[in-house]
């Protein structure tokens, strides 16, 4: 057997094993005994004007939150904390990510070798490096998108918390109600609030649950919110007023970020103008003149 054939068979074996493992994990997750018991014990409810999800989906999401929070965010490896910040808090996420980061460079390096042969080792080396960097790049992108979603949705969530608290609900009930109402509009924010509510109902102190939320999200806005809640709980001031003031501050910061992005649009448009539009414009406008000048000199 040649080296190319061995590398091709190895790549096919690894890819088949990865696909089979992912399919088996999905099928086993859908046929989990806990989900079957939830289907039997939880009736479906019709979707109301607010678009509320069924009780089964809410209970299943709560089960996932309980399973994903066996450890505090300040525990575990740096990879686990990054995966939690990206929203991949399933216990198997670390193994899947490590497997993908190991197998993807091999697959991307073997493919050029199987096509180009032994002479294509420079291309295989470059593809292997790119394959190693792709998972980390995707993870960083997912973390940034999740942080941006929480930053944009936090003021609206605090407004809804203020409404629930001033309507007579406790803070724990307000958090749970807010997570239910924001399930469709702000799913990332709703999930984080549901995790906080689940931890509180499981017996974790409220302030500790909020501190874990700040560690998971790694956002200054959430850390400030936790500090406000700690100060409110310590001095016995009004929670509604503190949340309203903090929501106004976050809304102002969100508007300033939008204005900042709008101000950068003009600078970002310079590069496509210079590299793409201006050369074509010069060719269209000056091309006929250059052709006429050349013909004139040739005629003379």
ChimeraX attribute file (.defattr): number of C-alpha atoms within 10 A of each C-alpha:
attribute: neighborCount
match mode: 1-to-1
recipient: residues
	/A:1	5
	/A:2	6
	/A:3	12
	/A:4	18
	/A:5	12
	/A:6	13
	/A:7	18
	/A:8	16
	/A:9	14
	/A:10	15
	/A:11	21
	/A:12	14
	/A:13	11
	/A:14	15
	/A:15	15
	/A:16	11
	/A:17	12
	/A:18	16
	/A:19	11
	/A:20	12
	/A:21	13
	/A:22	12
	/A:23	12
	/A:24	12
	/A:25	12
	/A:26	11
	/A:27	11
	/A:28	11
	/A:29	12
	/A:30	12
	/A:31	10
	/A:32	10
	/A:33	11
	/A:34	12
	/A:35	17
	/A:36	12
	/A:37	10
	/A:38	15
	/A:39	16
	/A:40	9
	/A:41	10
	/A:42	14
	/A:43	11
	/A:44	12
	/A:45	11
	/A:46	11
	/A:47	10
	/A:48	8
	/A:49	6
	/A:50	11
	/A:51	14
	/A:52	16
	/A:53	17
	/A:54	14
	/A:55	16
	/A:56	18
	/A:57	15
	/A:58	16
	/A:59	15
	/A:60	15
	/A:61	15
	/A:62	17
	/A:63	15
	/A:64	14
	/A:65	20
	/A:66	14
	/A:67	13
	/A:68	17
	/A:69	17
	/A:70	9
	/A:71	9
	/A:72	16
	/A:73	21
	/A:74	12
	/A:75	9
	/A:76	10
	/A:77	10
	/A:78	11
	/A:79	13
	/A:80	20
	/A:81	22
	/A:82	21
	/A:83	20
	/A:84	22
	/A:85	23
	/A:86	21
	/A:87	20
	/A:88	19
	/A:89	19
	/A:90	15
	/A:91	14
	/A:92	11
	/A:93	16
	/A:94	19
	/A:95	10
	/A:96	14
	/A:97	18
	/A:98	12
	/A:99	12
	/A:100	17
	/A:101	17
	/A:102	14
	/A:103	18
	/A:104	23
	/A:105	21
	/A:106	22
	/A:107	21
	/A:108	21
	/A:109	24
	/A:110	26
	/A:111	20
	/A:112	22
	/A:113	22
	/A:114	19
	/A:115	12
	/A:116	13
	/A:117	14
	/A:118	13
	/A:119	11
	/A:120	16
	/A:121	15
	/A:122	13
	/A:123	15
	/A:124	24
	/A:125	18
	/A:126	15
	/A:127	21
	/A:128	22
	/A:129	15
	/A:130	16
	/A:131	21
	/A:132	19
	/A:133	14
	/A:134	16
	/A:135	17
	/A:136	13
	/A:137	12
	/A:138	12
	/A:139	18
	/A:140	16
	/A:141	13
	/A:142	18
	/A:143	21
	/A:144	14
	/A:145	13
	/A:146	18
	/A:147	20
	/A:148	13
	/A:149	15
	/A:150	22
	/A:151	21
	/A:152	19
	/A:153	21
	/A:154	23
	/A:155	23
	/A:156	19
	/A:157	22
	/A:158	23
	/A:159	19
	/A:160	21
	/A:161	28
	/A:162	22
	/A:163	16
	/A:164	19
	/A:165	21
	/A:166	16
	/A:167	10
	/A:168	10
	/A:169	15
	/A:170	13
	/A:171	18
	/A:172	17
	/A:173	15
	/A:174	23
	/A:175	24
	/A:176	18
	/A:177	19
	/A:178	24
	/A:179	27
	/A:180	20
	/A:181	18
	/A:182	22
	/A:183	19
	/A:184	14
	/A:185	11
	/A:186	18
	/A:187	17
	/A:188	19
	/A:189	24
	/A:190	25
	/A:191	19
	/A:192	18
	/A:193	23
	/A:194	23
	/A:195	27
	/A:196	26
	/A:197	24
	/A:198	21
	/A:199	20
	/A:200	17
	/A:201	12
	/A:202	10
	/A:203	9
	/A:204	13
	/A:205	12
	/A:206	18
	/A:207	16
	/A:208	16
	/A:209	20
	/A:210	24
	/A:211	20
	/A:212	21
	/A:213	22
	/A:214	19
	/A:215	18
	/A:216	21
	/A:217	24
	/A:218	16
	/A:219	15
	/A:220	11
	/A:221	19
	/A:222	20
	/A:223	18
	/A:224	13
	/A:225	21
	/A:226	20
	/A:227	15
	/A:228	16
	/A:229	18
	/A:230	17
	/A:231	14
	/A:232	17
	/A:233	13
	/A:234	9
	/A:235	8
	/A:236	9
	/A:237	12
	/A:238	12
	/A:239	20
	/A:240	19
	/A:241	14
	/A:242	16
	/A:243	22
	/A:244	18
	/A:245	14
	/A:246	20
	/A:247	21
	/A:248	15
	/A:249	13
	/A:250	21
	/A:251	18
	/A:252	13
	/A:253	16
	/A:254	17
	/A:255	12
	/A:256	12
	/A:257	13
	/A:258	11
	/A:259	11
	/A:260	11
	/A:261	11
	/A:262	11
	/A:263	11
	/A:264	10
	/A:265	10
	/A:266	10
	/A:267	9
	/A:268	10
	/A:269	10
	/A:270	11
	/A:271	11
	/A:272	10
	/A:273	12
	/A:274	11
	/A:275	10
	/A:276	11
	/A:277	11
	/A:278	12
	/A:279	12
	/A:280	14
	/A:281	11
	/A:282	10
	/A:283	12
	/A:284	11
	/A:285	11
	/A:286	11
	/A:287	13
	/A:288	11
	/A:289	12
	/A:290	12
	/A:291	10
	/A:292	11
	/A:293	12
	/A:294	11
	/A:295	11
	/A:296	10
	/A:297	8
	/A:298	8
	/A:299	7
	/A:300	5
